Amino acid sequence: MRAARKLRGLSLTELGRRIGCSVGYLSQIERGLSSPSLRTMVALAEVYGIELTTLFADGPGPSSDGRRIVVRQSERSRLDLPATGIHKEGLTDKNGEGLLNSYEMVIAPGGRSGDEVMSHTGEECGLVLAGRIVLEVGGDVWELAPGDSFRFSSLMPHRYWNPAEEDDARVIWTTTSGRQKT
């Protein structure tokens, strides 16, 4: 994350001003001493003009022709957000072309995207595989069970959480960047 910030010539102070975080918190994230919230990760990706998956832990790069059609389970990029109770694994190549990014998300009991709603460019859809999630979009709230699916514009204020006391929720979640990659 430090490299992405420096590449864009941003100071921690300027970055903090743009995304509404303290310099100390951002410094801790860059040094691996603190885990960012999902909201912070989305804000960082937007400021940097990159896909959220680019901020994930590095996985294998693209094939020799620069494309990755298949991502093996062992090759998935992984992102743990312990403060939120969310674990994400990338199902699509983070270095590939295109607008879609898919994840398998595991949301621990009580895990949540954040206390406040977020909005950003793009579109989102998903399918609940196991457990339950509560999805709030544009002020409307739904509880989703296995087999239920959703789709919404990411510009609409949204958040989600696992209301369970014991069971993880598993969701296939797909987002678009809202812009073409070059």
C-alpha positions, 0 to 999 in steps of 0.5 A: 500500500505504501508503494501505491501511495508513493507512486501517486506522490501522496503524503500520508496527510493528503491521503488521510484527508481524502479518505477521512482517516488519521495519519497514524492509522494509515501508517499502521496499515502500511507497516502491517500493524493494523488491518484496514476496514473494508470501507477504508480498503474501498476508499484507498482503491478509489483514490489510487484508481486501482481495483480493490483486489490489487490491494490483496496479498500477492498471488501468482501473476498472469500467465506468459501471455498476460491473461489468466482465464482460470484461477486455481483454488490454491492461487486465490488472492486472500484478504483477511479483515480481522477487525470486521470479521470478513475473509475474502478470497479472489475468484478472478485474476486481479491482474486480468482485463475486464470489469468484473471482480468476484470473491468468496467471502466468509463473514464471521458471526457478527462480522460487518462491512462497517458501522456506516454505509459506503458508496463507490463507483460500480455495481455489485451482485452476489449469491448467499451460499451458507448462513445468513446476511443482512443487506442494507441498500439505499435505506432498505434492509433484507435478510438473505438466506442460502440461495438468495441473490442480490444486485445493486448499483454501488453508488447507492449507500450500502452495508452488510453484516452477519446477524448470526451468533454462531454460524459463518456466512459464505457469499459469492460477491461480484463487483465491477469497477465502473470503468474500463481497465487499460 
